[in-house]
Amino acid sequence: MTASAEARDTALLAAQAAADKLATDVSIVDVSDRLAITDAFVLASAPNERQVQSIVDAVEERLREHGIKPVRREGVAESRWVLLDFIDVVVHVQHAEERAYYALERLWKDCPTIPFVDRAVQDRAAAGTPSADDGTGAVQPDTNPSEGAASGGETTGR
């Protein structure tokens, strides 16, 4: 048994909302074969508590626009690991340290994933614009050595 179409759509909406707020390592795990209480987990990370909260707010807002409300919210006060329970989908937004420590992907490694590609990355690829993302979720600055000090780079004085 795989996640329902409705759960997949909800998970993809939540994942895109998280990505739009610059969440890192966004993934969706189909846990429907292992758990009777939910179909999918959306996993997302952020480097600090403020961004965790911003991602949580964006996910809630996006899903509310589609008539989907959480039945439970956990961890909002600390904003280190926030769980949003939408019944068929559970969204986990974790501080990067908690994500590394608890490694939910490792716990659910036997479950299939639901493919998710950030729409912004897809749009850049379609436009032929190189991404400043190195695949780790960290955005690399655009550097051009010929611009020197004008771009904030250092000059050697040669």
CORBELSUL-V719824 format. One record per residue. N is the residue number from 1. RES is the residue in one small letter. PHI is phi as a letter, one per 30 degrees, with the letter a starting at -180 (NA if undefined). OMEGA is omega in radians with two decimals (999 if undefined). Layout:
BEGIN
n-><N:N>
res-><RES:RES>
phi-><PHI:PHI>
omega-><OMEGA:OMEGA>
END
This chain:
BEGIN
n-><1:2:3:4:5:6:7:8:9:10:11:12:13:14:15:16:17:18:19:20:21:22:23:24:25:26:27:28:29:30:31:32:33:34:35:36:37:38:39:40:41:42:43:44:45:46:47:48:49:50:51:52:53:54:55:56:57:58:59:60:61:62:63:64:65:66:67:68:69:70:71:72:73:74:75:76:77:78:79:80:81:82:83:84:85:86:87:88:89:90:91:92:93:94:95:96:97:98:99:100:101:102:103:104:105:106:107:108:109:110:111:112:113:114:115:116:117:118:119:120:121:122:123:124:125:126:127:128:129:130:131:132:133:134:135:136:137:138:139:140:141:142:143:144:145:146:147:148:149:150:151:152:153:154:155:156:157:158>
res-><m:t:a:s:a:e:a:r:d:t:a:l:l:a:a:q:a:a:a:d:k:l:a:t:d:v:s:i:v:d:v:s:d:r:l:a:i:t:d:a:f:v:l:a:s:a:p:n:e:r:q:v:q:s:i:v:d:a:v:e:e:r:l:r:e:h:g:i:k:p:v:r:r:e:g:v:a:e:s:r:w:v:l:l:d:f:i:d:v:v:v:h:v:q:h:a:e:e:r:a:y:y:a:l:e:r:l:w:k:d:c:p:t:i:p:f:v:d:r:a:v:q:d:r:a:a:a:g:t:p:s:a:d:d:g:t:g:a:v:q:p:d:t:n:p:s:e:g:a:a:s:g:g:e:t:t:g:r>
phi-><NA:c:e:d:d:d:d:d:d:d:d:d:d:d:d:d:d:d:d:d:c:i:d:c:h:d:b:b:c:d:c:d:d:c:b:d:c:a:c:b:c:c:c:b:b:b:d:a:d:d:d:e:d:d:d:e:d:d:d:e:d:d:d:d:e:c:i:c:c:d:c:a:b:b:i:d:d:d:h:c:b:c:c:c:c:c:i:d:b:c:c:c:c:b:d:e:d:d:d:d:d:d:h:e:d:d:d:c:d:d:c:d:c:c:e:b:b:e:e:d:d:d:d:d:d:d:d:i:d:d:d:d:d:c:j:c:j:c:d:c:d:d:b:b:e:d:d:h:d:d:c:j:d:d:c:c:i:d>
omega-><3.10:-3.14:3.12:3.11:3.12:3.12:3.12:3.14:3.11:3.14:3.13:3.05:-3.14:-3.14:3.14:3.09:3.11:3.14:3.12:3.09:3.05:3.00:3.11:3.08:3.14:3.11:3.14:-3.13:3.10:-3.10:-3.04:3.11:-3.05:-3.08:3.10:-3.01:3.14:-3.14:-3.03:2.99:2.94:-3.13:3.13:-3.12:3.06:-3.07:-3.13:-3.06:-3.13:3.13:3.04:-3.11:3.12:3.11:3.12:3.14:-3.13:3.12:3.13:-3.12:-3.12:-3.12:3.07:3.09:3.13:3.08:-3.10:-3.11:3.09:3.06:-3.12:3.04:3.13:3.02:-3.07:-3.09:-3.11:-3.11:3.03:3.06:-3.12:3.13:3.06:-3.10:3.11:-3.11:-3.12:-3.11:3.05:-3.12:3.08:3.04:-3.02:2.92:-3.07:3.14:3.11:-3.14:3.13:-3.08:-3.06:3.04:-3.12:3.11:3.13:3.13:-3.08:-3.05:3.13:-3.12:3.09:3.06:3.05:-3.07:3.07:3.04:3.12:-3.11:-3.14:3.11:3.11:-3.13:3.11:3.14:-3.14:-3.14:-3.13:3.13:3.12:3.14:3.04:-3.14:-3.12:3.12:-3.14:-3.09:3.13:3.14:-3.13:3.13:3.05:-3.12:3.09:-3.06:-3.11:-3.14:3.06:-3.04:-3.12:-3.13:-3.12:3.12:-3.13:3.05:-3.09:3.12:3.13:999>
END
